[in-house]
Amino acid sequence: MAFLRRAGVFIAVNLAVVVTISMLVNLLGIKPYLGANGLNVGSLLAFCALWGMAGSFISLQLSRWMAKRAMGVVLIDPERPGGEAERLLVDMVRGLSSRAGMSTLPEIGVYESPEVNAFATGPSKDRALVAVSSGLLAGMDDRAVEGVLGHEISHVANGDMVTMTLVQGVVNTFVMFFARVIAFAIDNALSSRDDEDRGGGLGYFGHMMVVMLLETGLMLLASPLIYWVSRKREYRADAGSARLTSRETMIHALESLQAHQVGSTLAPASLSAMMIQGESRSLWAKLYSSHPPLERRIAALREAAL
């Protein structure tokens, strides 16, 4: 059931992205980048920038809705919390948000999951969501929960969701651009060698297949940059929580997380980078980890000048 819910959200978001960007292409009058005169680099760059950047920002605008549907988040009414645990959660988030200089209280929610985790998402400081798992509330003491919430509030206050969207959008743009430039060069090379024997190059479906393969390969090469930014962002959020609570509180939260390693998170890929802790990975995949190891985060906090 959870898988079907997440699949439905994924399809809905991607459909919204495709429809919206297709309308923008027509509205802005972006011309086809392949014509009788060959490749129009300007049109290609505009096309790739629109799909790369706009797609990321549309997903960001839908991020709260997507997170609530995909993870089954149940929102807490801050004016009428249902019980002592919810009241304490609201009080913590309200106090941390105020200390972080946020004028609007984020939406606060709980999602049912045995994993000890939490995340923040949303398009801006005024339209943010902070959610914790039921496993985190059951497995952590109040001090550790406060440290985790301080980390998530710091993500919101720092604008980390927008930062990651910008980085992803720029990477998407250049991956799309260079994949099409290389595919066009391959097509031209094949056409010039022997037009008659090779049928004039790759052909439409061959060209699109090469583009997809190149996009996959180039994204694999570019992804370490995205993950590097994500890891830097985690250290910054840890330091932010230490300032909002205390160094000892955040270290206690991270040490509590060490006792509850999340393993393979149930969250979709678009949300896993926003979690307090990420998927455990091998040394081989170190460059593709969105979160630094917990022991390194603890060591960085001990050494930081806050």
N, C-alpha and C positions, 0 to 999 in steps of 0.2 A: 504494500500500500504506500509506504514511504517512498519507494522507488518510483512508482507511478506519479506520485505528487510532484517529486522533483523533476521527472521527465516532462510533465505538463508545464511546469514553470519554465523550464529551459526552452521548450518549443514556443511558448507564448512570448517570452522575452526576445528570442531571435526573430520571430515573425514581426514583432513590433519594430525591431531594428531595421529589418529589410524593407518594410513598408515605408517607414519614416525616411530612410536614406534615399530610397527610390524617388520619393516625392521631392526631396531636396535636390537631387540630381536634375530633375526636370525644372524645378523652380529656379535654380541657379544657372541653368543653361549650359551645363558642362558637356562639352562635345565629346564624341567617341575618340579615344586615343589612338585607334588604329584606322588609317584611311588609305586612300590611293597613293598618297605621298609618303607612306610609311608611318613610323611611330611619332606621335606628337607628344613630346616630353612634358610640356606644360599641362596639357589636358590629362595626361597620365598621372602627374603629381597631384593635380587637383582632385582627380577621381580617388586616388589612394588615400589622400589626406582626409577627404570627406568620409570614406568608409572606415578608415583607421581611427580617426579622432571622434567623429560623430557616433560611431558604433560604441566606443568606450563610454562616452558621456551619456548616451541614452541608457546604457546599462547601469551607469551610476545613478541616474535619476530614478530608475526602477529598483534600485538595490534594496531599499527597505521592504517594498512589497514582495520582492523576490525572496528575501531572507525569511520573512514571516511565513510565506507559503511553503517554501522548500523545507524549512526546519520545523514547521508546525509551532511557531512561537505563539504563546498565549500572553497577551499584554496585561500589565498590571495597571489598574486605575490608581494614579498617585494620590488621589483624594480619598479613595476608599480601598486601601489594600486589604486583601483577604487573609488576614492572620498575621501572627508575629513575624514570621520569616519574610513575608512580602513587605511588611511595614519597615523592617530593618533594611531590606534591600533598597526601598525607595529613599529612606533617610540617608543611606550611604551615597547613593547616586546624586541626590540633591545637594548634599554637603560637598562632595567632590566636584560637581559641576560648578558650584558657586566659587570654590577655591581656584578652579581653572579659568575663571573669568567668563563662563558661559552664561548668557542671559536667558536661554531657553532650556528647560529640562528635557533631556532625550526621552524618547519612548523607552519603557523598561519592560522586559519580557523574560519568560522562562520557557525553555523547550525541553521536551521529554527525551532524555538520552542518558545512558549510563556513563558516557565519557565525561571526564572532568575538564570542562572547557567553557569558554565564553567568547563573544565576539562583539564588535561594534561595526556599524555600517550606516550609510546614508549619504545624501548628496551635499550636505552642509552641516555646520554646527547647529543650526536651528531646525534641521530635519534629520536628526540622527536616531539610531536605535541601538540600545545596549541590551544584550540578551545573555543569560547564563543558562547552563544545562542543569537539569535536576540532579545529575550526578555530582556537579560541583557543589551545589547547596548541601547535599547529603554528606559529601566526603571532605569538606573543608571547614575549618573553624572561622569565626567571624572576622578575625584579623586577616587571615589569608584571603577571604572573600573581598575584604576592603582593598587589599593590594591588587587583586585581579581587576576589580572595578576601576581602581585608579589608573591602571594600565590602559583599559579600554576608553576611559574618559580622556586620557592623554592623546590617544589616537584621534578622537573626535576634535579636541581642542587644537591639535597640531595640523588638522586638515589632511591627515594621511590618506583618506579615501580619495581625495582629489589628486593628491600627489601620485598615487599609484595609477589612477586613471590616466593622468597626463603621460606618465612613463609608458604605460601599456599602449596608449594611442599613438605615441611617436614611434614605438617599435613596430606596431601594426602597420603604420603608414610606410615605413621604409622596407619592411619585409614584403608587403604587397608590391611596392614600386620596383625593387630590384628583382623580384621573382618574374615580373612581366618584362622587364628590360632584358634579362638573361634569356627568357623563353623566346622573345622576339629575335635576339641575336642567333639563337640555335635554329630557329625557323628560317632565318635569312641564309645561314650557312648551308643548311640542307638544300634550300631552293637553288642557291647559286652553284652547287656541285653538279646537280643533274636534275633539272626541272622535269624532264620527261620521265625518267626512271623513278623518281621519288614523288611524283605527283604534286610538285610545287610546294614541298615543305611538309610540315607536320599536319596540316589540316586543322579545322576548328577544334574537334574533340581531342586530337593529339596535343594541340597547343594548350588547351585547358588542363589536360592531365599533367603536362610538364609544369605548368604554373602551380598546380596543387602540390606536386612533389617538391618543387623549389620552395614554396611557402612553408611546407613542413620542415624541410632541412634548414632554411634560414631562421625560422622561429626557434628551432633547437639551438642554433648558434647564438641567437640574440637573447634567449631567455635568461642566461646567467646574469645579465645586466638588471633585469627586472627583479630577480631574486636577491641580488646584491642590495638594491635599494630597499627591498622588503626587510632584509636582515638589519640594515642600518636603522630603519624605522622602528624595529622591535627594541633595539637598544635605547633609542630615544624615548619610546613610550615607557620602558622600565624606569628610566631616569625621571621621567615626568611623574610617574606614580610615586616614586621615592620622595619627590618634592611635595606632592599633594598629601601623602600620608607620612611616611618616614622611610629612611633607607632600610631599617630593620624590618619594617612591615612588608616591604616589597621583596626583600630577600626571603623572608618567611613564606610569602606566597609562592615564590619560585621553588623553594625547597619542598613545599607541600605538593607542587605540581610534579616534582621529581618522583614522589611516591605514588603518583597516579599518572604514569605516562599514557598519553592518549592513544598511541599507536596509529592505526589508520582511521582518521576522522570520518564521521558520517556526513560531514558537510560537503556540498559541491565545491568544485575547484575555485569558483569565484568568491567563495566565502572562507575557504580554509586559510588563506593568507591573512585574514582578519581575526583569526582565533588567537587566544592567549598562548597556546602552544600548538605546534604543528606536527605533521606526520614524522615519525622516526624514519631516518633514511640512512643508507649505507654510505661509507666513505666515497665510493665511486660516484654517488649522486650528490656530493656535497655542494657543488655549484648550483644545483637545482632545488635547494631547500629554502623555503620562505622564512624559516625561523632558525636562529642560531641555536646550538645546543644549550640546554638549560644551565649546565655547569659554567659555560662561558658567560652567560648573561649574569649569573650570580657573581662571578669573578669581576666582571666589568662594573657591577654596582658597588662592590667592595672597594674598588680602586677609583671610582669616579669622584670628581670634585663637584659636589652638588651645590 
